[in-house]
Amino acid sequence: MMTTRRTLVTSLGALLAAPVWAAKPTATPMEVWKDPNCGCCKDWVKHLEQAGFAVRVYDTGNEAKRAALGMPQALGSCHTGVVGGYAIEGHVPAKDIQRLLREKPKALGLSVPGMPIGSPGMDGAIYKGRKDPFDVLLVAANGSSTVFQSYR
């Protein structure tokens, strides 16, 4: 009887010491510069937040920030972000940003030039399910780029 009581007390103590909830992972902080009236930018920010990013938005436009970061104008889009020391230009999918942060390549950042329909933020009901092919580019500090991920 003594062994059973000791086992019960030990088990009960372990149960009480265990956390009742699982720890929620910390959101990844990100800053985004965009036009205050751009709906697709708002939709892209929502896409990031749903993927676990804590986004701080500056509704001041993005051209000055893009230039300050050294992102080539030819790779530009309607919003510019900064996360983990990387520049993020345009409608880059959250999973590609997460991959960038995991792999940590030596680069300026990622870009989806223009505003391809079907990319995050450009995928609303107005587009009726249309998905144009696009590439996510890994941009080097010298402005050159290579394909990081293709969407076909």
PyMOL commands that set and color helices and strands:
alter all, ss='L'
color gray80, all
select helices_A, chain A and resi 2-17+39-50+63-69+73-75+94-103+125-127
alter helices_A, ss='H'
color red, helices_A
select strands_A, chain A and resi 28-34+53-58+79-83+86-90+109-112+134-139+145-151
alter strands_A, ss='S'
color yellow, strands_A
deselect
rebuild
show_as cartoon
